[in-house]
Amino acid sequence: MITNYALMFQIAGIGVIAAIIHAVLKKAGQEEFATWTIITAFIIVFFQVITKAGDLFNKVRDVFLFH
């Protein structure tokens, strides 16, 4: 199982890589691809967070025996 720190580092890593790719593409004059890079990174992080939130809700349901 992934720990909370690992998830934070994954999200930070995705952000750093997306920022670097964005800067390189923007300097190359590819603003549209740079924007899509940021949007894609946001979607990836969003799904990671939603997955963890779903796990949290399942654990809360199990604790209070809401089956």
DSSP file (Angstrom, degrees, kcal/mol; ACC not computed):
  #  RESIDUE AA STRUCTURE BP1 BP2  ACC     N-H-->O    O-->H-N    N-H-->O    O-->H-N    TCO  KAPPA ALPHA  PHI   PSI    X-CA   Y-CA   Z-CA
    1    1 A M              0   0    0      0, 0.0     2,-0.3     0, 0.0     0, 0.0   0.000 360.0 360.0 360.0 142.7    0.0    0.0    0.0
    2    2 A I        -     0   0    0      1,-0.1     2,-0.1     2,-0.0     0, 0.0  -0.566 360.0-133.3 -79.9 137.6    1.2    3.5   -0.8
    3    3 A T     >  -     0   0    0     -2,-0.3     4,-1.9     1,-0.1     5,-0.2  -0.407  21.8-109.4 -86.7 167.3    2.0    5.7    2.1
    4    4 A N  H  > S+     0   0    0      1,-0.2     4,-2.1     2,-0.2     5,-0.1   0.866 118.8  52.0 -64.5 -36.3    0.9    9.3    2.5
    5    5 A Y  H  > S+     0   0    0      1,-0.2     4,-2.4     2,-0.2    -1,-0.2   0.898 107.2  52.1 -68.6 -38.1    4.4   10.6    2.0
    6    6 A A  H  > S+     0   0    0      1,-0.2     4,-2.3     2,-0.2    -2,-0.2   0.906 109.1  50.6 -63.9 -40.2    4.9    8.6   -1.2
    7    7 A L  H  X S+     0   0    0     -4,-1.9     4,-2.5     2,-0.2    -1,-0.2   0.907 109.8  50.4 -63.7 -41.5    1.7   10.1   -2.6
    8    8 A M  H  X S+     0   0    0     -4,-2.1     4,-2.5     1,-0.2    -2,-0.2   0.916 111.6  47.8 -63.1 -41.7    2.8   13.6   -1.7
    9    9 A F  H  X S+     0   0    0     -4,-2.4     4,-2.7     2,-0.2    -2,-0.2   0.870 110.6  52.1 -68.1 -35.3    6.2   13.0   -3.4
   10   10 A Q  H  X S+     0   0    0     -4,-2.3     4,-2.5     2,-0.2    -2,-0.2   0.935 111.6  46.1 -63.5 -45.5    4.4   11.5   -6.5
   11   11 A I  H  X S+     0   0    0     -4,-2.5     4,-2.2     2,-0.2    -2,-0.2   0.912 114.2  48.0 -64.1 -42.5    2.2   14.6   -6.8
   12   12 A A  H  X S+     0   0    0     -4,-2.5     4,-2.5     2,-0.2    -1,-0.2   0.909 111.4  51.2 -64.2 -41.4    5.1   16.9   -6.3
   13   13 A G  H  X S+     0   0    0     -4,-2.7     4,-2.6     2,-0.2     5,-0.2   0.904 109.4  49.4 -62.6 -42.1    7.1   15.0   -8.9
   14   14 A I  H  X S+     0   0    0     -4,-2.5     4,-2.6     1,-0.2    -1,-0.2   0.908 111.8  50.1 -62.9 -40.8    4.3   15.2  -11.4
   15   15 A G  H  X S+     0   0    0     -4,-2.2     4,-2.2     2,-0.2    -2,-0.2   0.909 111.7  46.7 -64.4 -42.4    4.1   18.9  -10.8
   16   16 A V  H  X S+     0   0    0     -4,-2.5     4,-2.3     2,-0.2    -2,-0.2   0.933 114.6  46.5 -65.9 -45.8    7.8   19.5  -11.2
   17   17 A I  H  X S+     0   0    0     -4,-2.6     4,-2.6     1,-0.2     5,-0.2   0.916 113.3  49.4 -63.5 -42.4    8.0   17.4  -14.4
   18   18 A A  H  X S+     0   0    0     -4,-2.6     4,-2.6    -5,-0.2    -1,-0.2   0.894 110.7  50.7 -63.3 -39.3    4.9   19.2  -15.8
   19   19 A A  H  X S+     0   0    0     -4,-2.2     4,-2.4     2,-0.2    -2,-0.2   0.898 111.2  47.7 -66.2 -39.8    6.4   22.6  -15.0
   20   20 A I  H  X S+     0   0    0     -4,-2.3     4,-2.5     2,-0.2     5,-0.2   0.944 114.0  46.1 -65.6 -47.5    9.6   21.8  -16.8
   21   21 A I  H  X S+     0   0    0     -4,-2.6     4,-2.7     1,-0.2     5,-0.2   0.907 112.4  52.3 -61.9 -40.2    7.8   20.4  -19.8
   22   22 A H  H  X S+     0   0    0     -4,-2.6     4,-2.5    -5,-0.2    -1,-0.2   0.929 110.4  47.1 -60.2 -46.4    5.6   23.5  -19.8
   23   23 A A  H  X S+     0   0    0     -4,-2.4     4,-2.2     2,-0.2    -2,-0.2   0.910 113.3  48.2 -63.9 -42.4    8.5   25.9  -19.7
   24   24 A V  H  X S+     0   0    0     -4,-2.5     4,-1.6     1,-0.2    -2,-0.2   0.931 114.3  45.5 -64.6 -45.2   10.4   24.1  -22.5
   25   25 A L  H  <>S+     0   0    0     -4,-2.7     5,-2.9     1,-0.2     4,-0.3   0.880 112.0  51.7 -67.1 -37.0    7.3   24.0  -24.7
   26   26 A K  H ><5S+     0   0    0     -4,-2.5     3,-1.1    -5,-0.2    -1,-0.2   0.900 109.5  49.7 -66.5 -39.5    6.5   27.6  -24.0
   27   27 A K  H 3<5S+     0   0    0     -4,-2.2    -1,-0.2     1,-0.2    -2,-0.2   0.828 108.3  54.6 -65.8 -30.7   10.0   28.7  -24.9
   28   28 A A  T 3<5S-     0   0    0     -4,-1.6    -1,-0.2    -5,-0.2    -2,-0.2   0.483 121.4-108.9 -82.0  -1.9    9.8   26.6  -28.1
   29   29 A G  T < 5S+     0   0    0     -3,-1.1     2,-0.7    -4,-0.3     3,-0.2   0.647  82.9 125.4  86.2  14.9    6.6   28.5  -29.1
   30   30 A Q     >< +     0   0    0     -5,-2.9     4,-2.0     1,-0.2     5,-0.2  -0.527  20.8 154.9-104.5  63.6    4.2   25.6  -28.5
   31   31 A E  H  >  +     0   0    0     -2,-0.7     4,-2.3     1,-0.2    -1,-0.2   0.850  69.8  55.4 -61.8 -36.0    1.9   27.3  -26.1
   32   32 A E  H  > S+     0   0    0     -3,-0.2     4,-2.1     1,-0.2    -1,-0.2   0.930 110.3  44.4 -65.4 -44.6   -1.0   25.0  -26.9
   33   33 A F  H  > S+     0   0    0      1,-0.2     4,-1.8     2,-0.2    -1,-0.2   0.853 110.9  55.9 -67.4 -33.2    0.9   21.8  -26.1
   34   34 A A  H  X S+     0   0    0     -4,-2.0     4,-1.6     2,-0.2    -2,-0.2   0.908 108.1  47.8 -64.3 -41.4    2.3   23.5  -22.9
   35   35 A T  H  X S+     0   0    0     -4,-2.3     4,-2.3     1,-0.2    -2,-0.2   0.913 110.3  51.6 -64.9 -42.8   -1.3   24.2  -21.8
   36   36 A W  H  X S+     0   0    0     -4,-2.1     4,-2.5     1,-0.2    -1,-0.2   0.827 104.9  57.7 -64.6 -30.8   -2.3   20.6  -22.5
   37   37 A T  H  X S+     0   0    0     -4,-1.8     4,-2.3     2,-0.2    -1,-0.2   0.931 108.6  44.6 -63.4 -44.9    0.7   19.4  -20.5
   38   38 A I  H  X S+     0   0    0     -4,-1.6     4,-2.3     2,-0.2    -2,-0.2   0.904 113.5  50.3 -66.7 -41.7   -0.6   21.2  -17.4
   39   39 A I  H  X S+     0   0    0     -4,-2.3     4,-2.2     2,-0.2    -2,-0.2   0.915 111.2  49.0 -63.1 -42.6   -4.1   20.1  -17.9
   40   40 A T  H  X S+     0   0    0     -4,-2.5     4,-2.3     2,-0.2    -2,-0.2   0.911 110.7  49.9 -63.7 -43.0   -3.0   16.4  -18.3
   41   41 A A  H  X S+     0   0    0     -4,-2.3     4,-2.3     1,-0.2     5,-0.2   0.902 110.0  51.4 -62.2 -40.7   -0.9   16.7  -15.1
   42   42 A F  H  X S+     0   0    0     -4,-2.3     4,-2.6     1,-0.2    -2,-0.2   0.916 109.8  49.3 -62.2 -43.1   -3.9   18.1  -13.2
   43   43 A I  H  X S+     0   0    0     -4,-2.2     4,-2.3     2,-0.2    -2,-0.2   0.905 110.6  50.4 -64.4 -41.6   -6.1   15.3  -14.4
   44   44 A I  H  X S+     0   0    0     -4,-2.3     4,-1.8     2,-0.2    -2,-0.2   0.935 114.2  43.8 -61.9 -46.6   -3.5   12.6  -13.4
   45   45 A V  H  X S+     0   0    0     -4,-2.3     4,-2.4     1,-0.2    -2,-0.2   0.889 110.8  56.1 -66.1 -38.9   -3.2   14.2   -9.9
   46   46 A F  H  X S+     0   0    0     -4,-2.6     4,-2.6     1,-0.2    -2,-0.2   0.919 107.9  47.4 -59.6 -45.2   -6.9   14.6   -9.6
   47   47 A F  H  X S+     0   0    0     -4,-2.3     4,-2.1     2,-0.2    -1,-0.2   0.858 110.1  53.1 -67.5 -34.0   -7.5   10.9  -10.2
   48   48 A Q  H  X S+     0   0    0     -4,-1.8     4,-2.0     2,-0.2    -2,-0.2   0.932 112.3  44.5 -63.6 -44.1   -4.8    9.9   -7.7
   49   49 A V  H  X S+     0   0    0     -4,-2.4     4,-2.5     2,-0.2    -2,-0.2   0.903 112.1  51.8 -68.2 -41.2   -6.5   12.1   -5.0
   50   50 A I  H  X S+     0   0    0     -4,-2.6     4,-2.3     2,-0.2    -1,-0.2   0.895 108.5  52.1 -62.7 -39.9  -10.0   10.8   -5.9
   51   51 A T  H  X S+     0   0    0     -4,-2.1     4,-1.9     1,-0.2    -1,-0.2   0.926 111.4  46.2 -61.6 -45.0   -8.7    7.2   -5.6
   52   52 A K  H  X S+     0   0    0     -4,-2.0     4,-2.2     1,-0.2    -2,-0.2   0.877 110.8  52.7 -66.4 -37.2   -7.3    8.0   -2.1
   53   53 A A  H  X S+     0   0    0     -4,-2.5     4,-2.4     2,-0.2    -1,-0.2   0.892 107.8  52.0 -65.1 -38.5  -10.5    9.7   -1.0
   54   54 A G  H  X S+     0   0    0     -4,-2.3     4,-2.1     2,-0.2    -2,-0.2   0.901 108.6  50.6 -63.1 -40.7  -12.5    6.7   -2.1
   55   55 A D  H  X S+     0   0    0     -4,-1.9     4,-2.1     2,-0.2    -2,-0.2   0.906 109.6  51.3 -61.5 -41.7  -10.2    4.5    0.0
   56   56 A L  H  X S+     0   0    0     -4,-2.2     4,-2.4     1,-0.2    -2,-0.2   0.929 109.2  49.1 -62.1 -46.1  -10.7    6.8    3.0
   57   57 A F  H  X S+     0   0    0     -4,-2.4     4,-2.4     1,-0.2    -1,-0.2   0.873 109.9  52.4 -63.0 -37.0  -14.5    6.7    2.6
   58   58 A N  H  X S+     0   0    0     -4,-2.1     4,-2.2     2,-0.2    -1,-0.2   0.900 109.9  48.6 -64.7 -39.9  -14.4    2.9    2.4
   59   59 A K  H  X S+     0   0    0     -4,-2.1     4,-2.2     2,-0.2    -2,-0.2   0.905 111.3  49.4 -66.8 -40.7  -12.4    2.7    5.6
   60   60 A V  H  X S+     0   0    0     -4,-2.4     4,-2.1     2,-0.2    -2,-0.2   0.916 111.0  50.4 -63.3 -42.5  -14.8    5.1    7.4
   61   61 A R  H  <>S+     0   0    0     -4,-2.4     5,-2.5     1,-0.2     4,-0.3   0.904 110.9  49.0 -62.0 -41.1  -17.7    3.0    6.3
   62   62 A D  H ><5S+     0   0    0     -4,-2.2     3,-0.7     3,-0.2    -1,-0.2   0.875 109.0  52.9 -65.9 -37.5  -16.0   -0.2    7.6
   63   63 A V  H 3<5S+     0   0    0     -4,-2.2    -2,-0.2     1,-0.2    -1,-0.2   0.913 116.3  38.1 -64.9 -42.4  -15.2    1.4   10.9
   64   64 A F  T 3<5S-     0   0    0     -4,-2.1    -1,-0.2    -5,-0.1    -2,-0.2   0.324 111.7-120.4 -94.0   9.2  -18.8    2.4   11.5
   65   65 A L  T < 5 +     0   0    0     -3,-0.7     2,-1.1    -4,-0.3    -3,-0.2   0.837  54.9 156.2  57.9  40.1  -20.2   -0.8    9.9
   66   66 A F      <       0   0    0     -5,-2.5    -1,-0.2     1,-0.2    -2,-0.1  -0.776 360.0 360.0 -92.9  91.2  -22.1    0.8    7.1
   67   67 A H              0   0    0     -2,-1.1    -1,-0.2    -3,-0.1    -5,-0.1   0.434 360.0 360.0 -99.7 360.0  -22.2   -2.1    4.7
